[in-house]
Amino acid sequence: MLALVALLSLMFHLRKIPIAEFNKVRWTKNEAPRIEMSGLFANKVAYWLSLQIVAEAKMKDHLKLWAHVVQIGKHLLQLQNFNSLLAVYLALQNKQIKQMQVEWGSKTKKSLQALKQIESVMNPLNNFAAYRAYTKELHYPLIPCVGTLLPNCFLLSVLPIDLIFVLL
């Protein structure tokens, strides 16, 4: 499991995004290939993880793989790899997986606690307010969730400079 966590962390680390791609909202003009690759990769990982859980033939196997993915998410949270953690979070939000969780009941207390922690940090409500509050208290290094940076970059590109200083 730790090998997969390390691999996810390494894959995002190797995709270093040049700061220039965040300037002038380039990702909206197809001028930011690394940002786009990062988003596509996260979506593919989320889809693949959810597909693997759902594709298992037996309920016992669904549960085992689901618990494994939750533990991967827990390790990513400890490693402060929020970009990969978002992919795991999205996979675990799959409708079919959520329905299976109801059927599993209390068989997975340890994993449910870890899932609640992941969901509390990566909840997208209020523009990822919980994630932003959580990461404010952390020490670097960390791998930020790129998707949460883009709205801020957009605002910085369209707001007058004096208003930005008032907001800070």
Residue, then its C-alpha position, 0 to 999 in steps of 0.5 A: m500500500l505504501a508503494l502505491v502512496a509513494l507512487l502517487s506522490l512521486m507522479f504528482h511531484l514529477r509533474k512540477i508545474p511552472i509558475a508561468e502556467f498560473n499567470k494570466v489564466r493560461w489554463t483557460k486558453n489551453e496554454a497550461p499543459r502541466i495544469e491540464m495534465s495534473g487535472l486529467f491525471a487526478n480524474k483518471v486515478a479517481y475513475w480507475l480507483s472507483l472502477q476497481i472497487v465496483a468491479e469486484a465480484k464479491m461484496k467481501d472483495h468490494l469491502k476489502l478494496w474500499a478499505h485499502v483505498v481509504q487507507i491510501g487516502k489516510h497515508l496521502l493525508q499524512l504525507q500532505n499530498f492533497n492533489s492525490l488525496l483529492a483523486v482518492y476522495l473523488a473515487l470514494q464519492n462514487k454513487q455506487i460505492k456510497q450505496m455499498q457503504v450503507e450495506w456494509g454497515s459497521k463492519t468497517k469502523k476503522s476505515l469509516q473513521a479515516l474516511k470521515q477525516i478525509e471527507s472533512v478535509m477535502n469537502p468542496l463546500n465553500n470553495f474547499a474552506a475546510y481544506r484551506a483552514y487545514t493547510k494553513e496550520l501545516h508545515y511545508p513541504l506539501i503537495p497542494c490541491v491544484g484545483t483549489l489554486l486556480p480560482n485564486c489565480f483567476l481572481l488575482s488576474v481580474l481584480p484591481i491590485d489595490l482591491i487585492f491588498v484590501l482582501l489580504 
